[in-house]
Amino acid sequence: MSRGGLAVLVALAALVAACGDGSAPEGSSAADGTAAGAETGPPSIESTQTATGDPSGLAARVSARLDALPARTSLYARHLPSGREIAIRADEPMNALSVIKIPVMVLAYRDAEAGRLDLDERYRIRLEDLRRGSGLLQTFAPELEPTWRDLVTQMIVTSDNTATDIMIARLGRERVNEMLSELGYEQTRLRATTGDLFRRVWVMADPAHEALSHREVFERGFPSDPEASGRTFRFEGDPEEWLGRITAREIAGLLAQIHNGEVASRASSDEMIRILERQFYSTRLPRYIRFRASVAHKTGDWPPYAGNDVGIMYYEGGPTVIAVFTNQNTGDFVELESTLGRIAEDVVNSWR
């Protein structure tokens, strides 16, 4: 039963990909390597807006695109072979949303290498594990038995919230943050589970909802009263309510370390990159470059108020790590997504 259910999951996943913009095309991968002497690890914090080696005016174009959005924005991009970079409010803490799932994936692979987690072992999903929001696992009957590797993959590829909370429970939220601290990241932290986040949405509507179980929250869905939209906007902008806190510079640094095989073995790093390359949601960074580049990336969003995308862009003359965050958006969400795509296109055209 469980294996048959997983087969259906794969088929549904393919259908989701076909109904969207499509996944990033095949291109160069981690095997392309990084030029000798290029910066690795978490970069030092410099100014909030810099551009190194930018005779083409790339930084000015990117900054203008971000500043045209009616939203809080930040960006960090680094061309790994040359070390050229752009940093725009790159050290300001932002609402990570589902981008914070990348460190959870990293810890899972580090635990697998240390013998603490068997990625091929199966987990039986219970009713109380189900979460709303993104992901396909919530559409299946309980008792499905994916492997831990399946759960990590769905946590990234479909941003599955059920898989995310199962993985956080297995690995430990504080251990994710301890790993980030050990790697030198001072701002990026996992603050909650998605189940806790969705309960808080209900508590904002009525404090009496604090007693709701995860299953009850799942069965209720999300509030739809006339004040719900305004509450959600305030909720997205409140740092105390964030799923994760993050900066563009730090998550780009972690992506560079994954590319360089510095946070896990080469084999584990390559597997993580392949998972990121299978990301279903391609309406942001890959939007205008998906036939020229392979983008190993992770989105994070609460539309129409927030839309983030971070990744490694593999293309001729690359790769480049890039992280773009947009929070508290009050404009057209389609235009927001298009802007992130144009920024990625600008970078690929300029950094070769």
N, C-alpha and C positions, 0 to 999 in steps of 0.2 A: 504493500500500500504506500509506504513512504517513498520508495524509489519511483513508483509510478507517478506519485504526486510531483516529485522533482522533475520528471520528464515534462509534465504539463507546465510546470513553472518555467522551464526553458522555452517551451513553445510560446507561452504568453509573453515572456520577455522579448522574444524575437518580434512578436506582433507589435509591442510597444515601440520598439526601435523602428519598425517599418512605418508606423503612423506618425513618427516625428521627423526631424530633419535628418535622421540617420546618424550612425556613430562615426567617429573620426576615421578617416581612411588610413590604409596601411601606409607606413612611411618608415623613416629611420627610427631606431629605438635606442635603448640604453647602451647598446653595443657600440654606438657612435663614439662614446667616450668624451672626455673633456680635455682640452689642451693642457699640456704640462704647465704648471705654475699658476693655473687659474684658481681663483679664490674658492675655498671649500669651507663647509661648516657654517655656523651662524655668523653673518657678517657683523662688524661692529656698527653701533648706532652712530650715524653722522647727522647731517642736517635733515630737516623734514622734506626738503625738496632739492634734489641734486640731479645733475646729468653729467656723466663722465664720457668724454669722447663723442660729442653730439653735434658735429658740423651740419647735419641735415635738418636740425630743428625739430627732431622727433619729440623731445621732451615738451616743447611748447605746444605742439599739435595734440599730444596726449593730454596735457594739462587743460587745454581749451575744451577738449571733448568732455572731460570729467566735470569741469566747472560749468558746462552748459546744462548738466543734469540738476534738477531740483531735489538734491539728495545729499547726504553725508557720504563722501567718497574718499577712498585711499587706494594707492597703487604702489607696487614695487615690481620692477622687472630687471633681470640681469642676463646678459648674453654670456653664457658660460665660457666659450672659447676665448673671448677677449676681456671679460670683466667689465664691459660697459654696463652702466646701470641708469635707471630712472627711479627716483623715489619721490612720491607725492603724498605727503601726510602719511608716510609709510610706517611711522612708529606710533600712530594714534590707535588706541584700542577700538576694535570694531566688533559688531555682533557677528560671530562666526557662522551661526546657523549650522548647516550640515557639513561645512568645510572642516569642522572640528572632528569629523569622523576619520580624517586621514591619520592623526596620531593614534587613534584606536587601532586602525589597521597595522600601523608600524609596531605597536606593542604586541599584537597577536603574532606577528611573524618573529619578533624577537623571543617571545615565549616559546614558540614552536622550536626554534633553534636551541633554546636552553632546556628543552625536554619538559616544559611545564604545560604545554598544550599540544595535543595531537590533532592536527588540522583535518585528518580523515575520520576522526571519531564523530559519531552522530549525536544530535541533540533533538529531543522530542518537544515540539512546540505546544505549549499549553494555552488555554483560553486566556489566562491572565497575562500571557506574554504579548498578546496582540496590541498593536498601536496604530492609530490613525495617521493621516498625513501620507507622505510618499512611501512607495514600496508595494510589492505584490504579495508578500507573505500573509497579509491581513485578509486576502481574498480566498485563502484556502481553509478548509476545515482543520481544526486542531488535530494533533497527533502526527503531523508531517514531521519527518526526521531528516533534515538537511545535515550535512557535515559542517564543522566549524569553518572550513574553507568556503563552503557555499554561503554561509552567513556573512563572512567578511566580504565576499564578492558582491552579494546583494546590498550590503551596507553602503558600498561605494557605487556600484553600477546603477542601481535603481534608487539609491539613497534610502534604502528600506529602514524605517524606524523600528519595526519589530526586531529585525536583525541587529540593529544598533544597540538597543537596550539589552538584548540577550548577551551581546559581546561585552558590554560595559559591566554587566553583572558577573560574567565569567572572569574578566581580567581585573576589574576593580578600578573605580574612577580615580581614586587617589594614586594608584600605581601609574595610570596614564600621566597624571600631572608630575609625579616623581620622575618619570622618564624624561618629560619635557624639560624639567629643571636640570637634570643631569646633562642633557644635551646643550644646555646654555640658553634656553629660551625662557625669558623672564616674564613675558606678558601672556603668552598663549596658554590657556587653561580650559579644561573641560569642567563646566560648572554644574551640570545637571544631566538627567536622563530625559529622553523625549517624553516619557510618561509623566515625569514630574512637571515638565514644561506645559503639557496639555492640561494637566490638573490645574496649574496656576491660571490658565486662561479662564477656567470655570470659577476659580476662587475670586478673580477680579470682578466677575459678574455678581457673585454672592459668596461671602466668606464661609457660609455654611457648607459649601462644596469641598472644603478642606478635607472632609472625611471620606470623600469618594475614593473607591479603590481603582486600580488601573483598569480593571475589567469594566467597571461602571463608567469611567471616563471614555473608554473605547466605545461602549454601547451608545453613549450620548452623542458622540461626535464633537461638534464645536458649537458654541452659542450662536444664535442667529437673530437675537433681539435687535431693535433699532440702534442701540448704543454699541453693538458689538464691534463695528468697524473702527470707531474712534478709540475704543479700549485696546484693540489689537495694535493700532498704530502706536499708542503710548507704550504698550507692552514691548513692542519690537525695539523701541528706543531706550528702554530702561536697562542699564547695565546689570542691575540686580536680578533681572529676569532672563538674561541670555543663556542659551544652551552652552555656549562657549565664548570666551574672550580671546581675541586674536589680533595680531598686527600683520599687515601685508609683508613687511620685511621678514618677520620670523617664519611665516608659513612658506615663503619662497625659499628661505634658507633650508627648511626641512625638506622641501622638494629637491633642492640641489643635492642634499645629502643622500636622499633616496637614489637619485640619478647616479651619484658617485659611488654607491655601495658602502656608505659610511655608517648607516644606522642599522644595517643588517648585512648578511652575506650577499655576494653578487647574485646568487641564484634567487634568494628571497627578494632582493631589490628588483630584479628583473620581473619576477612574478607580480609584485605590487604595481610596477609600471604597466604591465599588460592589463591588469585589472582597471587601472585608471584610464587606459586607452579605450576600454569598452564602455565608458560612461555614455548613458543613453541620452542625456539632455545636452544637445549640441546647438542651442540657439544663442549662445554667448560667445566665448572665445573661439570655438571652431567655425562660427557662422559663415565667414567669408573666406576661410583658408582651408576648408576641409578637403579640398582636392589637391592641395599643395603641401599639406603638413599633417602629421599625426599629433594629436593633442591628448596627452595623458593628464586628465583633469578631474576636478571635483567641484560641483556646484553646491550652493547653499542659498536657500531663498525662503521668503515668506511673502509671495506676491499679493498685492502690488507694491508692498512697502520695502522689500529688500531683495536684492539679487546679486549674489557673489559668484565668482568663478576664479579658480586658481589651478595652475597646471604647468606642465613642461611641454613646450612646443618644439617638436622635432621636424626640422626642415633643412634644406640645403643651405649650409652656412650657419646652422644653429648648433646646439639647442639653446633655447632661452627659457628661463623660469619666469613666471609672471603670476601676480596675485592682484585681483581687482575686487574691491568691496564697495557696495552701494547700500547704505542703510537709510531709513527714514525718507524714502522716495515719495514725493507727492505728484509726480508726473506720470506720463504714459509708460507703462511697464514694457511694452513692445519696443519703444524708443530706447529705454534703458538697456535692454538686451542687445539691440542693434549697436549701441555705442560701445559696449564691451567687445563686440565682434570687430568693429572698425579699429579699435585700439590694437587688438591682436594683429589685424591686417597691417596697420602702420608699422608695428614692431618687426614683423616678418619681412616687410618690404625694405626696411632700413638697416636691420642688423644681419649682415651676411658676411 
